[in-house]
């Protein structure tokens, strides 16, 4: 079974970008964070319904890794049937600008038609990037 990059070594990678990505490494973690950010506290089965393609085992694994990283909190209620709520911690909420930036970029540059994803840079995005680069210089 694969392990996140951060767990493959005794030390975190030197680059801040790689360190951050190692915490978010996983097919479903970004989507989990997106739903918790938009919808607040969610029960396990609510998350599972929103991520219909994920298996129960994989969702559990990804949630545990996010909990271990301190990004997601898990609250268990002693009731029958069992109830478990997941929500973002303050550390998880600090990822809001990152998740919103990924959402905006995806909406602007990724299209899904007939089950096929295509990526293309929008013309206005190129102009904005050129303007930002010139103003930074």
N, C-alpha and C positions, 0 to 999 in steps of 0.2 A: 504494500500500500504506500502511496506517495505521501511524503511529509512536506509541510511548508518549508520554504527555503530557510527561514529563520531558525528552524529546528535542526537543520542539517549541519550547522556549525555551532561551536560553543559561544561565539560572539556574533553580535548583529553586524551586518554588512556596514562598511564605512560610509557609503553614500546615503544621505537622508531620504532620497527618493526610493532607493532600493529597500531601506529599512521600513518605510511606510508601506510599500507594495508587499513586503513580506508579511505584514499584518493582515493585509486584505487579499492575500493570495488564495485563490479558490474560485471555482466557477460561479458559486452562488452567493458569496459573501457580499459583493457589491449590491446585488439585487435585494438581499435580506436587509442591508442597511438602508437602501432606498425606501423599502416598504415601511420599516420602522420609523424612518424619518418623516415620511408623509402621513402615516396612519397612527403613529404613537405606539402605545402598548398593544401587542398582539399575542393571542394564544397560539400554541404550536400549530393546531389545525387550521387556524386562520392564515398563518404564514404558508402552510402547505397548500392551501387552496389558491393562494396568490402565485405560488411557484409550482404550477401543475406538473411540470416535467421533472421535478426533483423527487428522488426517492426519500422515504422516511429516514432511512439510515444516513444518507448524505446530508439531509437537512439537519439532523441531530448532530452529526460530526462538525458541520460548518458552524452551527450555533455554539457548540462546546468550545471550538477554537476561538470564536469571537468573545465568548465569556472568559476564557483563560487569558486573553489579551486585555481584558478590562474594558472592552468596547460595548458589550451587551451585558445587561443584567438579567438574571433568571430568578423568578419568584415562584415557588411551589406552594400551592394551597393544599392543606390536608383535608380534602373533600373527596367524595365518591360521586362520579368518576373523577380521577385526578385532573387537576387544573394547573397549568404552568403558563405564566405570562412572561413575555420577553419585551424588554424596552432598552433604549439606548442609555448608556451612562453619560455623565458629563464629557468624558473622553470621546465617546461615540458621537455625541452631539457636535463636538468640535470638528468632526469630519463633514459637516453639512456643506461647506463651500466646495469641497472636493466632489461630493456626490452630485450636487447641483450643477457643477461645471461639466461633469461627465454626462448628465442628463441633457444639458443644453447642447453640448457638442454632438451627442447622438441624434437629437431631434433635428439638428441642422445638417448633418452629414451622412446619416445612415438611413437607408430606405429598405423596407422589407416588402417584397412583392412576390406572391405565389410561393412563399416559404424560402425565398432566396434573398439573402442580405447583400446589399451593395453599398460600398462606401465611396463617396465622392465629395471633394471639397467644394463648397458653394463659392460662387464668384465673389459675393460680398464678404465672405469670411477671409478670402485672400486679400482683398483690399483693406479690411480692418487689420489684419496681421501685418501688412506692409506699413500701414500708418502707425501702428503701435511700435514696430521695430524702428522706424525712423524717428519717432518722438523720444524713444529711449536712448538713442545714440547721441 
